[in-house]
Amino acid sequence: MPDGTGIGDRVLRKEDQRFITGVGRYVDDINRHGQAYAYFLRSPHAHATLKSVDTAAAKSASGVVAVFTGPDLDAANVGGLICGWVVTQINGQPHVAPKHPVIAVGKVRHVGEPVAMVIADSYAQARDAAELIEVDYEELAPSINLAKTLDDGAPQIHDEAPGNLCYAWEVGDKAATDAAFEKAAHVVQLDLIQNRLVPNAMEPRAALGEYDAASGEFTLTTTSQNPHVARLIYAAFVGIAPEHKIRVVAPDVGGGFGSKIYTYSEDTAVLWAAGQVGRPVKWTGDRSEAFLGDAHARDHVTQAELALDADHKFIGLRANTVANMGAYLQVFSTCVPSYLYACLLAGQYTTPAVYCHVKAGFTNTGPVDAYRGAGRPEATYVVERLVEKAARELGVDPAKLRRKNFIPSDAFPYETPVLMTYDSGDFNRLLDRGLEMVDYQGFAARRAESESRGKLRGIGFSCFIESCGLGPSRVIGALGGGVGQWESCNIKFNPTGSVLVYTGSHTHGQGHETVYAQIVSDALGVPFDQVEVIHGDTGVVPFGMGTYGSRSGPVGGGAVKKATDKIVEKGKKIAAHLLEASVNDIEYASGVFTVAGTDRQKTMGEIAFAAYVPHNYPLEELEPGLDETAFFDPVNFTFPSGTHIAEVEVDPQTGVVQLLDWVAVDDFGTVMNPMIVDGQVHGGVAQGVGQALYEGCVYDDESGQLLTGSYMDYCLPRADNLPSIRLDTTDIPCPHNPIGAKGCGEAGAIASPAAVINAVVNAIGVDIDMPATPEKVWRALQAQKQAAE
Ligand code: MCN
C-alpha cells in the first residue's frame, strides 16, 4: 500500500492500543450474573491409590453449590482428555494411550492432579470447603526419574502401559547409518540433556463455563490457542454436547507458547459443571497452579553421534533418545519427541544417513507437551552441538566445517533421509551474513581483550532449519496426526466498504489483527484502518484450527490471501455488469477495476456498495453480497532456516555467563511485517536463552514434589540478561503458499539454546549441559583444572 500499511511494511500493531491502555478483555475480566466459582482440590502425592474421597462435609459448607469427583464425571459419561497424534511403534502397534480422566479416578499419578472440584458462591468459599474433603490416599512408590522409569522393577504407573513405556519408535535407515559409522574416519559423541521447562505465559489459564437451558447450548470462554479444536474435543471425545451446541470463545489471551493448545481438566470440568449446576462456573488459575498444571516441555536425554569421513564430510548421524511424557498424554505429547524432533536431525547438512531411536516413557510428573519450538529446538541442539564438537576435535573452523556440509542452494526441493523434503533455502548466504554482522574476523582480538581482564570469551553458532506451518493435512494424516491442519478465512465486505476478516487462527501476542489487515489492505486496496480481524469465537468464525507450529503466517495468511482472490473474482463480475463490459476485459489492480484499454473504472468501495444494493443485477447470474470463504491446506511444511551467533563472556571466578552479542540471520520467506517478525525473533531468542542458561524444572526424585514451583526457584531470563539482538533476513519465498511466507514464531527458541551452549563451550573448553548456571559452569572449570593438574 502506498500509505505504508501493506505486506512488507513495519506497521505498528493495531491490538496494542487496547493492551497498553489496559482495556484488553481477558477471561478473568468477564463475569456473568449468578456466576459461581470453582476450586480444584489437587493431589499432594505423586502416586497414590484413592481409597476414598469423602465430600459430605464440603457439600454442606457455607456457600457450596456442588462438589464433584472423578466417579461423578464417570457416572455422567464424561470422557477423558485425549492425545491427538498416533505414533506407530517399531512393533507396528499404536503408542500406549492410558486413560486420562478429567478428575482422578481410583489413583493419582502426579502432584497437582485434580481430585475434586468444589463449586461455591465465592472462590474463598470453594477453597475453604475443599479443606473439608477427606481423601484417604494410600501412597505408592513413584517413578520420577526419566533415566530409571523404563528399567525393570520401576514402579508401574498405568496398568495399560507395562514397563511405563508409551512407545518405542524409530526413523531413518539404521543399517545404512551403522554402515556409515563403520567406515567413518572420525566419530564425535555427546550425551545431552534437554532440561525440562515450564511454559510461563503471562496470563495463567482460566475458564468460564455457561449453559443455556433454553437452547441447550454450552459456552466456554477460555484461554485457548485453538477454540475450534477445543470444541471438537469437548463434543466428540469428552461428550459434553454435540458440536453445534458448544461455543468456545477465546478472547484476549496473554500468551500461550504452546501451553494453551490443549484441553485441560479445569476447562473441561467447568464447562460440564455449568450444565449440572445451572449457573455459570468460573475458574481462574493462579501462578502456582500454572507451575503444577500447565503441560511442561522438552525433557529428553539423548546419546548422539556424528560420523565424518577423512575429508570432514558428515556421513552419518545417529541418536538414541529417551523422552518424558509425564503421567498422562496431552494433545501433541507423542509427536513432539518423534516426528517434530527426529525428522529434523539432518539439519542444514547433506548427511546421507540419519537414524534416530526414541523411547517415550511415563513418569509420576505432570504431562509434557509442545512448547515454543516443540521438538525442533531439541533437534537443532543435537545437530549443532555435534557439529561444533566435531570442529573442536578436528581443530577446524566451525564455520568452514558447516559450509563444507551445507545442502547447496540449488539442491531444493531436498529430500532428507528422515522423511522431510525441504522446500527452499540458502544456508551459505545466512552464514556469510551472520559472520559479517558479528565481525568473525575480529573475534580473536575480542577474545584476547577479554582474557586481559581475566574473562573467557566464546562464540557459538547455531545453523538451524525447522519445519513449521502445520500444515499439510495429507502429510500429517500419514504420520498419525488426528485432525486436518488447514486454515480458513471468511472475508465480509460491509456495504460502505469496510471489511471484516474472520480467521480460524488465534492471536495471543503474535499480531494477527495487524498482519491479516495488511494482507487484505494490500490485496483489496481497502484502507488498513477499515479492516477488522475477528478471531477466537466458534460462534462467530465458521471454522479454524488455531495457532501453533508457526502456522498462522504461512497457512492462516494463505487462507486470507485466497479469500481476497475470490473477492477480486466476484468484484470483476460486478464491475463487468456495472461497466457493461465482458468480465474477461476487466483488469484489477490496487483496489480498482478497469475495463482494459479504457479509463472506465470502479473502485473496490463502489463495487462493495453495488454488491449490497444490486439494482438491475442479472440475479440468476450474479448473487448479491461480497462475502467469500477460502480454505488453505499447503502441500508441505514451510522450512525457515537461519544462522544465529552468540558471543559470551564467562567469569571463571564465579561461573557467571554474560551474553555480549547476538546476531540472527533468518530466512522467513516473504516477511509480511518486519517489526512483528523482529519481535517474534527477540521473544523466541529470550526463551531459548532461558532454557540454555536459567530455566530448569525439577521434581524431587524420591517424593515427586515439584521443587521449582514458583519464581523463587524457577529462573526466567530478564531484559538485562540479554544483549541487543541484531537481526537480518534473507527472504527466500516459500514456493507453496500464496504469500511465500515461512513461519517465524518459534525460530528464535529453536536456534538459541545451541548457540548459547556452543558459545559457553567455546569459552570454557569443555562440554556442559543446560541450564549452564554459574554453579555448573564453575564446577566444569574446576574439574578441568583438577584434570590438568
Ligand atoms: N509473520 C510475518 N511474516 C512472516 C511470518 C510471520 O509477518 N514471514 C507474522 C505473522 O503474521 C504473525 C507473526 O509473524 O503475526 C507470527 O507468525 P507465525 O510464525 O506464523 O506464528 P503464529 O502466528 O502461528 O504463532 C505461533 C508461534 C508459536 S508456535 C508460539 S509457541 C508462539 C509464537 O508464535 N507463542 C507466542 N509467538 C508468540 N508470541 C507471543 N507474544 N505470545 C506467544 O504465546
Residues whose N, C-alpha, C, O or C-beta is under 5 A from the ligand:
A	BS01	MCN	G255 G256 F257 G258 Y371 R372 H508 G509 Q510 G511 H512 V515 T547 Y548 G549 S550 R551 S552 G553 P554 F668 G669 T670 V671 M672 N673 I676 V677 A741 K742 G743 C744 G745 E746
